[in-house]
């Protein structure tokens, strides 16, 4: 019988013959290292989206509000991260971060709205 070693820590594996790691911790550490680059990018994008959402929700407690673009930028809102862009028949374009959205009115004003979920 051949003795197997853990690919993460190098310790001897005890147990079933098809076992690949010595512990759950080693298995998780190994898989996290394998997926680090792709999950890191996704984590950063998701963090940015959550931050944008919190900023919009904070300023939009009434469901619809007008704010200056400068105020959003000073709160560290990043206009490059949205989850959906909706263009209505009248040509109005809204940018959504989940159910919080905004429309650029002109160079300095933004209309923030909350999408009603039916």
N, C-alpha and C positions, 0 to 999 in steps of 0.2 A: 504494500500500500504506500503510495507516494504522499509525502507531507506537503500540503499547500501552504503558501504564505499570502498574507493580506497584501494586495497591491497598493494600499494606502500607507500602512505603517510597517509592513514587513514581518509582523508577528505571525506565529503559527496559527492556522485555522483549525478549530476544534468543532466537531459536529458533523452535520450531513456531508456526504461526499460531493454534492453539487454547490455547496456554500462557497461564495467568492470573497467574502469579507469577514473579518473577525468580529465585527460589531456593527450595529446600526450607525453609530457615530462615524466609523470609518467609511461605510457605504455612502452616507450623506456627504461627508467631506470630499470624497472622491468625485461624486456626481456634481457637487457644487463647483469644483475646480474645472470639470469638463464643460459645464454650461456657463461659466463665469462671464465670458464676453457677450454672448447673446442676451443673457438675463440682465446683465448690467445695463445694457442699452435700453431694454424694455423697462427696467425699473426706473431709470432716469426719465424716460418719456412719461411714464405713469405718474411719477412724482411731480413733474411739471404740469400735467393735466390737473392733478388734484389741487395744486397750488393755484392755478388759474381759476378753477371752480370755486375755491374758498374765497378768492378775491371778488369774483362776480357776485357770489351769494351774499357776501358781507355788505356790498354796496347796494344790492337789490333786494332789500327786505320787504318792499311793497309789491313786488312782482313786475314792476316796470318803473324804470328811473333813468334820468339823464345825468351824465357825468362827463367831465372833461377827459380827454385822452391823456393829458399830462398826469391827472390824478391816478389813473390806472397804471401808467408807466411808473410813477413814483412808488406804487404799491408792489412793484416788480412783476406786473402782469406781462406775459410774453405772448404777443399776437401771432406767433408762428405755431402755437399749439392749440388746436381745436379738434373736436371729435366729428363735427359735421358742418357742412356749408349748405344752406338752403337758399335757393333763388326762387322767389315768388313770381307769379304771372305779371305783376306790375314792375318787375325788374329789381325789386328790393332784395338785397342780399344780406342774410343773417349768418353769423358765425356762432356755432354752439359748442359749448363744453358741457357735455351731457345735456341736462335740461336748462341750463343757464346760457343765454345767448346775448349777442350784441350786434348792433347795426352801426356802421360808421356814418354819421350824419353829415359831417364836413370835417375839415382838418383838425378841429379841436373838440368836437362834441361826439359822444357815443351814447346810444340808447341801449340800455340793458333790459332784457325781457326774460321772463321765465316761461318755458314751454309747458303748456298744460298737457298732462298725460291722461288720456281717456281710458 
